[in-house]
């Protein structure tokens, strides 16, 4: 029997916002009886790690994808080379294709995809360090947003994980 992510919560709120968000997401997934997935590039599996840090997460998270390189985005998520060439990995079009591919392959109803420039190098004038694209899908709709995050590599990646989890929670909460 899966462990409920709400089990063991103390009345004192956790100091780690990622842990609190992961627990909230888990509770919502259980309440709605849905699975979630994550297709990650610049976060390198941070969203999947946050979700699976919660005991019992196998009841709502089965598969995640770390597609750091474009070849992996093509092979694992079905993102076309033409799309990557035309828009680059850090784009609305690519994260929308990533989340679509992740949901289709995993069978998850809800998903998030992330691709960005975490730094310290790799930025361009049009996509500076801190540019991160997100896409969320719920089986009916897809939403995409671009955020411009500040800080060093670790801080940018951590902020991206928070935004990804908050987006999943927001979409599940509106159901």
C-alpha distance (Angstrom), angle and dihedral (degrees) to the residues before:
residue distance angle dihedral
X1 . . .
X2 3.81 . .
X3 3.77 119.9 .
X4 3.80 114.5 -114.2
X5 3.84 109.6 -120.9
X6 3.81 88.1 -137.6
X7 3.81 90.6 61.2
X8 3.75 115.1 105.1
X9 3.78 94.9 18.4
X10 3.75 111.6 146.9
X11 3.79 122.2 -142.3
X12 3.81 87.2 -111.7
X13 3.79 111.5 83.7
X14 3.78 116.5 -116.7
X15 3.79 115.3 -102.9
X16 3.80 91.1 -137.8
X17 3.81 110.9 81.4
X18 3.81 91.6 -162.4
X19 3.79 91.6 56.0
X20 3.80 91.2 47.8
X21 3.81 91.5 48.9
X22 3.81 91.7 47.5
X23 3.80 91.1 51.9
X24 3.81 91.2 47.8
X25 3.80 91.0 49.2
X26 3.79 91.1 49.4
X27 3.79 92.4 50.9
X28 3.81 91.1 50.1
X29 3.80 92.4 47.9
X30 3.80 90.4 52.1
X31 3.82 92.0 45.4
X32 3.82 90.7 52.2
X33 3.81 96.9 35.9
X34 3.82 93.9 -126.8
X35 3.78 138.8 135.4
X36 3.80 124.1 -134.0
X37 3.78 131.5 -157.0
X38 3.80 136.3 -168.6
X39 3.80 130.4 -147.6
X40 3.78 107.1 -164.2
X41 3.75 136.8 -175.2
X42 3.83 115.2 157.2
X43 3.82 93.6 24.1
X44 3.81 90.5 58.0
X45 3.79 95.7 -147.9
X46 3.80 96.8 -38.4
X47 3.80 93.4 130.6
X48 3.81 92.9 49.0
X49 3.81 90.1 46.5
X50 3.81 91.4 50.7
X51 3.80 92.3 49.6
X52 3.80 94.4 45.9
X53 3.81 93.0 46.4
X54 3.81 84.4 77.6
X55 3.79 112.8 85.5
X56 3.80 110.9 -118.9
X57 3.80 95.0 26.4
X58 3.80 90.4 131.2
X59 3.82 85.3 79.4
X60 3.82 89.7 70.3
X61 3.82 108.1 13.0
X62 3.78 120.9 59.6
X63 3.79 107.2 150.3
X64 3.78 138.5 24.1
X65 3.79 130.5 176.1
X66 3.78 128.7 -142.0
X67 3.78 102.8 -165.4
X68 3.76 101.4 169.7
X69 3.80 95.6 156.7
X70 3.80 126.3 53.5
X71 3.81 90.8 -119.6
X72 3.79 89.5 60.7
X73 3.80 91.0 48.4
X74 3.81 88.2 54.5
X75 3.83 97.4 43.6
X76 3.79 101.1 39.5
X77 3.79 103.3 29.7
X78 3.80 103.7 26.6
X79 3.81 95.0 -119.6
X80 3.80 105.5 162.8
X81 3.78 122.0 -120.3
X82 3.81 87.6 -130.9
X83 3.80 91.5 57.9
X84 3.80 91.5 48.1
X85 3.80 92.0 47.5
X86 3.80 93.8 47.0
X87 3.82 98.9 45.0
X88 3.80 108.7 12.8
X89 3.78 126.5 -124.1
X90 3.81 92.4 -78.3
X91 3.79 99.0 65.9
X92 3.78 144.3 102.1
X93 3.78 91.9 -111.3
X94 3.80 94.4 53.5
X95 3.83 97.2 46.0
X96 3.81 89.7 48.2
X97 3.81 89.3 52.8
X98 3.82 90.5 45.1
X99 3.81 94.8 53.9
X100 3.80 91.2 44.2
X101 3.80 91.4 51.5
X102 3.80 93.0 45.8
X103 3.80 93.4 50.8
X104 3.80 92.3 45.4
X105 3.80 94.2 49.2
X106 3.82 97.2 41.1
X107 3.78 98.3 38.3
X108 3.81 89.5 -130.3
X109 3.76 116.5 148.7
X110 3.81 95.0 -149.0
X111 3.77 126.6 43.3
X112 3.75 146.2 162.8
X113 3.80 130.9 -153.4
X114 3.79 127.0 -164.9
X115 3.79 132.0 -170.2
X116 3.77 125.4 164.4
X117 3.77 151.8 127.9
X118 3.80 108.3 -88.0
X119 3.81 95.1 173.2
X120 2.84 156.7 160.8
X121 3.81 83.1 177.6
X122 3.78 133.0 9.4
X123 3.77 98.5 71.4
X124 3.79 123.7 130.1
X125 3.81 131.9 -166.7
X126 3.83 90.2 -97.1
X127 3.83 95.3 38.6
X128 3.79 107.6 30.3
X129 3.80 124.2 -176.7
X130 3.80 107.4 -71.2
X131 3.82 95.6 38.7
X132 3.81 106.6 131.8
X133 3.80 127.8 172.9
X134 3.81 120.8 -155.8
X135 3.80 131.1 -171.1
X136 3.80 127.7 -173.2
X137 3.80 127.1 -169.5
X138 3.79 132.0 -169.5
X139 3.79 102.4 -175.2
X140 3.80 92.2 -91.0
X141 3.80 106.7 44.2
X142 3.77 140.2 25.0
X143 3.80 124.6 -148.8
X144 3.79 125.7 -168.3
X145 3.79 131.7 -169.3
X146 3.77 135.9 176.6
X147 3.79 118.7 -142.9
X148 3.78 128.0 -170.4
X149 3.80 105.3 -147.2
X150 3.79 127.2 -168.8
X151 3.76 133.6 -143.5
X152 3.76 138.3 47.6
X153 3.80 125.2 -38.4
X154 3.80 94.6 -85.8
X155 3.80 93.3 48.5
X156 3.82 93.5 47.4
X157 3.80 91.4 50.2
X158 3.80 92.5 47.2
X159 3.82 91.9 49.2
X160 3.81 89.1 49.9
X161 3.82 91.2 53.7
X162 3.82 90.1 51.3
X163 3.82 92.3 49.4
X164 3.81 91.4 47.6
X165 3.82 92.8 51.3
X166 3.81 92.9 43.8
X167 3.81 89.4 52.2
X168 3.80 92.6 51.5
X169 3.81 90.5 47.9
X170 3.80 91.8 48.5
X171 3.79 92.9 52.0
X172 3.80 93.5 45.2
X173 3.82 92.2 45.8
X174 3.79 91.4 55.4
X175 3.82 91.4 58.7
